[in-house]
């Protein structure tokens, strides 16, 4: 594998994992919101018609859940990359590895 190939492969793999994780998290959050509040999630929390506390709760919930899902998906992708290639993805290598 050429030096740049691993980095490109990892970039595509990491992006796909992050997007997939974020999409799955968003679906789960939407459904959880409907179950817990009995309402649809706010489409635009910046809309003045949305209660401020509902907007804050929605922003905090989605922000945290999507970030965690992306991190988890990328960690799993890194683990798969290591199993496949025997080395860490280029951006995750520390000096001397």
MARVEXZA-951652 format. One record per residue (C-alpha): x negated, y negated, z negated. Coordinates in pm, whole numbers, plus 50000, padded with zeros to 5 digits. Layout:
REM MARVEXZA-951652
<node><c1>X</c1><c2>Y</c2><c3>Z</c3></node>
...
END
This chain:
REM MARVEXZA-951652
<node><c1>50000</c1><c2>50000</c2><c3>50000</c3></node>
<node><c1>49856</c1><c2>49660</c2><c3>50095</c3></node>
<node><c1>49800</c1><c2>49410</c2><c3>49819</c3></node>
<node><c1>50097</c1><c2>49189</c2><c3>49913</c3></node>
<node><c1>50339</c1><c2>49475</c2><c3>49975</c3></node>
<node><c1>50387</c1><c2>49562</c2><c3>49608</c3></node>
<node><c1>50465</c1><c2>49203</c2><c3>49523</c3></node>
<node><c1>50721</c1><c2>49172</c2><c3>49803</c3></node>
<node><c1>50876</c1><c2>49506</c2><c3>49712</c3></node>
<node><c1>50897</c1><c2>49406</c2><c3>49347</c3></node>
<node><c1>51049</c1><c2>49067</c2><c3>49436</c3></node>
<node><c1>51326</c1><c2>49229</c2><c3>49637</c3></node>
<node><c1>51382</c1><c2>49504</c2><c3>49380</c3></node>
<node><c1>51388</c1><c2>49260</c2><c3>49089</c3></node>
<node><c1>51627</c1><c2>49023</c2><c3>49268</c3></node>
<node><c1>51867</c1><c2>49304</c2><c3>49356</c3></node>
<node><c1>51863</c1><c2>49431</c2><c3>48997</c3></node>
<node><c1>51920</c1><c2>49082</c2><c3>48856</c3></node>
<node><c1>52208</c1><c2>49007</c2><c3>49092</c3></node>
<node><c1>52369</c1><c2>49344</c2><c3>49027</c3></node>
<node><c1>52334</c1><c2>49303</c2><c3>48652</c3></node>
<node><c1>52477</c1><c2>48952</c2><c3>48660</c3></node>
<node><c1>52773</c1><c2>49058</c2><c3>48875</c3></node>
<node><c1>52853</c1><c2>49351</c2><c3>48647</c3></node>
<node><c1>52826</c1><c2>49130</c2><c3>48340</c3></node>
<node><c1>53054</c1><c2>48869</c2><c3>48490</c3></node>
<node><c1>53324</c1><c2>49127</c2><c3>48565</c3></node>
<node><c1>53301</c1><c2>49266</c2><c3>48212</c3></node>
<node><c1>53313</c1><c2>48917</c2><c3>48059</c3></node>
<node><c1>53616</c1><c2>48817</c2><c3>48266</c3></node>
<node><c1>53804</c1><c2>49131</c2><c3>48158</c3></node>
<node><c1>53699</c1><c2>49094</c2><c3>47793</c3></node>
<node><c1>53810</c1><c2>48731</c2><c3>47793</c3></node>
<node><c1>54154</c1><c2>48825</c2><c3>47927</c3></node>
<node><c1>54194</c1><c2>49102</c2><c3>47670</c3></node>
<node><c1>54078</c1><c2>48892</c2><c3>47374</c3></node>
<node><c1>54255</c1><c2>48564</c2><c3>47458</c3></node>
<node><c1>54546</c1><c2>48682</c2><c3>47671</c3></node>
<node><c1>54452</c1><c2>48417</c2><c3>47930</c3></node>
<node><c1>54248</c1><c2>48407</c2><c3>48246</c3></node>
<node><c1>53897</c1><c2>48270</c2><c3>48195</c3></node>
<node><c1>53859</c1><c2>47903</c2><c3>48285</c3></node>
<node><c1>53766</c1><c2>47866</c2><c3>48651</c3></node>
<node><c1>53590</c1><c2>47537</c2><c3>48586</c3></node>
<node><c1>53500</c1><c2>47465</c2><c3>48223</c3></node>
<node><c1>53419</c1><c2>47105</c2><c3>48321</c3></node>
<node><c1>53785</c1><c2>47044</c2><c3>48407</c3></node>
<node><c1>53933</c1><c2>46798</c2><c3>48153</c3></node>
<node><c1>54248</c1><c2>47011</c2><c3>48138</c3></node>
<node><c1>54047</c1><c2>47294</c2><c3>47978</c3></node>
<node><c1>54026</c1><c2>47265</c2><c3>47600</c3></node>
<node><c1>53672</c1><c2>47166</c2><c3>47495</c3></node>
<node><c1>53633</c1><c2>47459</c2><c3>47255</c3></node>
<node><c1>53752</c1><c2>47703</c2><c3>47518</c3></node>
<node><c1>53500</c1><c2>47556</c2><c3>47764</c3></node>
<node><c1>53218</c1><c2>47578</c2><c3>47508</c3></node>
<node><c1>53307</c1><c2>47935</c2><c3>47415</c3></node>
<node><c1>53326</c1><c2>48037</c2><c3>47780</c3></node>
<node><c1>52993</c1><c2>47873</c2><c3>47868</c3></node>
<node><c1>52815</c1><c2>48026</c2><c3>47569</c3></node>
<node><c1>52961</c1><c2>48371</c2><c3>47628</c3></node>
<node><c1>52892</c1><c2>48385</c2><c3>47999</c3></node>
<node><c1>52548</c1><c2>48228</c2><c3>47972</c3></node>
<node><c1>52430</c1><c2>48471</c2><c3>47707</c3></node>
<node><c1>52587</c1><c2>48781</c2><c3>47861</c3></node>
<node><c1>52463</c1><c2>48713</c2><c3>48214</c3></node>
<node><c1>52110</c1><c2>48634</c2><c3>48091</c3></node>
<node><c1>52101</c1><c2>48954</c2><c3>47884</c3></node>
<node><c1>52237</c1><c2>49164</c2><c3>48171</c3></node>
<node><c1>51978</c1><c2>49021</c2><c3>48413</c3></node>
<node><c1>51696</c1><c2>49084</c2><c3>48165</c3></node>
<node><c1>51811</c1><c2>49440</c2><c3>48101</c3></node>
<node><c1>51847</c1><c2>49513</c2><c3>48474</c3></node>
<node><c1>51502</c1><c2>49372</c2><c3>48549</c3></node>
<node><c1>51346</c1><c2>49575</c2><c3>48267</c3></node>
<node><c1>51508</c1><c2>49889</c2><c3>48407</c3></node>
<node><c1>51383</c1><c2>49795</c2><c3>48754</c3></node>
<node><c1>51030</c1><c2>49748</c2><c3>48616</c3></node>
<node><c1>51050</c1><c2>50091</c2><c3>48454</c3></node>
<node><c1>51157</c1><c2>50246</c2><c3>48783</c3></node>
<node><c1>50876</c1><c2>50061</c2><c3>48963</c3></node>
<node><c1>50622</c1><c2>50198</c2><c3>48715</c3></node>
<node><c1>50755</c1><c2>50553</c2><c3>48760</c3></node>
<node><c1>50742</c1><c2>50515</c2><c3>49137</c3></node>
<node><c1>50403</c1><c2>50349</c2><c3>49175</c3></node>
<node><c1>50219</c1><c2>50424</c2><c3>48852</c3></node>
<node><c1>50152</c1><c2>50055</c2><c3>48786</c3></node>
<node><c1>50340</c1><c2>49756</c2><c3>48656</c3></node>
<node><c1>50490</c1><c2>49520</c2><c3>48914</c3></node>
<node><c1>50236</c1><c2>49253</c2><c3>49013</c3></node>
<node><c1>50402</c1><c2>48962</c2><c3>48825</c3></node>
<node><c1>50416</c1><c2>49168</c2><c3>48505</c3></node>
<node><c1>50052</c1><c2>49276</c2><c3>48502</c3></node>
<node><c1>49836</c1><c2>49126</c2><c3>48236</c3></node>
<node><c1>49476</c1><c2>49028</c2><c3>48302</c3></node>
<node><c1>49259</c1><c2>49334</c2><c3>48352</c3></node>
<node><c1>49537</c1><c2>49580</c2><c3>48442</c3></node>
END
